Amino acid sequence: MPEENPAAQTVRMVKCVKFGREMPGLDRAPWKGELGLRIYENVSKEAWRMWVEHSKMLMNEFRLNPLDPNSQRIIAEQMEQFFFGEGAKLPEGYVAPGSTPGPNTTPAR
């Protein structure tokens, strides 16, 4: 009998704090400490991609160095705000550019 394909494992789902619905989760914690664990447990891959794009803008705008401890603190604060701060959840029916709407979204008018 052929061995089972490890790539065919089930996808880990999370209730994404950004999108407010069940979505595929990250494969590992993307940041150290308690914040990284909260992100791993509550943020989807799609929302993480949005953060990566947003963080590029922050790093350029504020001239942050990812190896500098002070810059890392600023990035962590911004990450916390992006995912868990007031107004962090996307508007109802939001569709990220380049993605297809899910079954519970209505097209933007």
Beta strands, then each sheet from edge to edge (+ up, - down):
strand 1: 13-15
strand 2: 22-24
sheet 1: 1+ 2-
end
